[in-house]
Amino acid sequence: ILCLVIFRKQLCSAYCSIAELYLTDLCDEPDAESCCEKALQSALKLDEIATESSEEINNNNAMDVDGENQKIFPPQPDALQTMANLRLSQSRGQEALVYIMKAYSRMKVGCEAMSSLVGLGKDEETRAGGKAEAQANEL
């Protein structure tokens, strides 16, 4: 199952790269928007499956760092962030906001895990995390 999770995450990243191409270099192609949307729908499906599988692995194999369980495979924000980019380019800001906040939530978890691994204190994390979350809520 571990190899399958890694493969799904890599495939998800590939779909995100395809979507980014349609958002940038291939944006003048006649079917760019629909191709981008299809690539992102595939990426989001794979992301959902990979995230569920990752959670199962994390629940069974979490690493203990400073008395806390840390995820081996934290969820990735790529598909959500790229979908937010597409929605912004379509002037669908409210939908983009939903995706970017989900992506932010995933990045926040990863940043907290990394800060624990490198030995940053809880007090520093809490202060920095609270400011970042307040700024994101303002957006």
Number of C-alpha atoms within 10 A of each C-alpha: 10 11 8 11 20 14 14 20 24 16 16 26 19 15 24 25 19 18 29 20 15 22 20 10 10 16 15 11 10 9 11 18 19 12 17 24 17 15 22 26 18 16 29 20 14 22 26 17 15 24 19 14 18 22 18 14 17 17 14 10 14 16 14 10 12 10 7 11 14 22 20 15 20 17 21 19 20 21 29 24 20 25 27 24 21 23 18 15 13 11 11 13 15 11 14 21 18 14 21 19 19 15 21 18 16 17 17 16 17 19 15 16 18 13 15 17 12 8 10 12 10 12 9 10 15 12 10 11 16 11 12 14 15 10 10 14 9 7 8
